[in-house]
Amino acid sequence: MSSVALGSPIDSSESIRKRVASKLRWRIVFYCFVLFIINYLDRVNVGFAATHMNKDLGLTATMYGFGAGIFFLGYIAFEVPSNMIMHKVGARIWIARIMVTWGLLSCGMAFVQGEYSFYALRFLLGLAEAGFVPGILLYLTYWFPARDRAKATAGFMTATVLSTVIGAPISGWILATVPNWHGLANWQWLFILEGVPAVILGVFTFFYLVDKPQDGKWLDKEEREWLIGELEKENRQVEATSGHYSLRTLFSDKRVWLLTLIYMFNAMAVYGVVLWLPQIVRQIGGLSDLQTGFVTAIPFVFAAIGLVFVARSSDRTGERKWHTALAALFGGLFLAASAVAPTPLMGLMLLSAAAFGVWAVLGVFWSLPTQFLTGAAAAAGLGAINGFAQIGGFAGPYLVGFIRDTTQSFTPALLTLAAGPIIAALLCMTLNLKGKAGSR
């Protein structure tokens, strides 16, 4: 009798946890996943438009690479302020604002006239999108206890790859079939048709999102009280072990900067591949726009598998650091191998294996900073890490363009990108998350 009595509260708590997790996955993660698909599609569709846009506007590979990368400079400039604003005004208002402005600017990309207007619109698009990813990551910490956070983050981050799996054929289809309506070329319609959904969903988001569990009426009273209690307990534990953070102590903590470097070097490979892959695939030869779209999607199927598989393993074991490090190392080594593959088919297979590892980092990595950051510190910290790490998003595409123009080959460019995840893995192996605020 006593053993049953002692076991009942635990069983009851586990039952509530599973019910809450299921509701959160469908009500929050799935919706944020859809938003990120639209976001990522608007961010990287320039890679597909480039196959025609560069010729029409007279852009060299270096010009395109710089324009593709300058997006991230705008992103960096407003990332931390954006997340701090969201922490004050709430996700519902701020995420809706971000989506409407990025959708309008993405449509505006259809009207660039040359090198400088291309740079300007990409920079402004980065400003508009700043805060979306760390904002959602912060939002997930408001709803998900640590035990379930990696799976939730991976579910959200899977959109980065499925947007390409879905978007690559759609983009290829638009380029292949949409006529030059009203004096606009097919690549211009690509930006318009893929930008409008962000504006529509941005308006819907204002009415759909709920800022915090206290307002989650779709949870019953018992579930809501359990979730609020779990999150408050975890926050107290983190504050007790890590201490109180001010912005000054946050930015003097070497762990924040080490995490930034890890994510930055991995981002070099992520965005270097994403923004150049359609043109790399084109080198296979003889592929139409639609065929290029389908072939480009293949590595991202493996990237999605890597994201989910590694995150589930990390949540099951509770281990974060080595899952992150080994995924990055695996991705970097296979990316290097793809650069020297003897045949295009072998190169595509190796690139798919690289995508498995490089993208797997995205899901489990974000469980690392929340082991010592909560509240306003988490808002600033996640914004800072994701924001400053976008230097890698600028460097990757630009380096590929510069090296491609210099050598007339993608091989040395891919080898350069491969160094990023390998460096990220080595840095991650040195990471120690224990210690108080501002530890050095």
Secondary structure, 3 states (H helix, E strand, C coil): CHHHHHHHHHHHHHHHHHHHHHHHHHHHHHHHHHHHHHHHHHHHCHHHHHHHHHHHHCCCHHHHHHHHHHHHHHHHHHHHHHHHHHHHHCHHHHHHHHHHHHHHHHHHHHHCCCHHHHHHHHHHHHHHHCCHHHHHHHHHHHHCCHHHHHHHHHHHHCHHHHHHHHHHHHHHHHHHHCCCHHHCCHHHHHHHHHHHHHHHHHHHHHHHCCCCHHHCCCCCHHHHHHHHHHHHHHHHHHHHHHCCCCHHHHHCCHHHHHHHHHHHHHHHHHHHHHHHHHHHHHCCCCCCHHHHHHHHHHHHHHHHHHHHHHHHHHHHHCCCHHHHHHHHHHHHHHHHHHHCCCCHHHHHHHHHHHHHHHHHHHHHHCCCHHHCCCHHHHHHHHHHHHHHHCHHHHHHHHHHHHHHHHHCCCHHHHHHHHHHHHHHHHHHHCCCCCCCCCCC
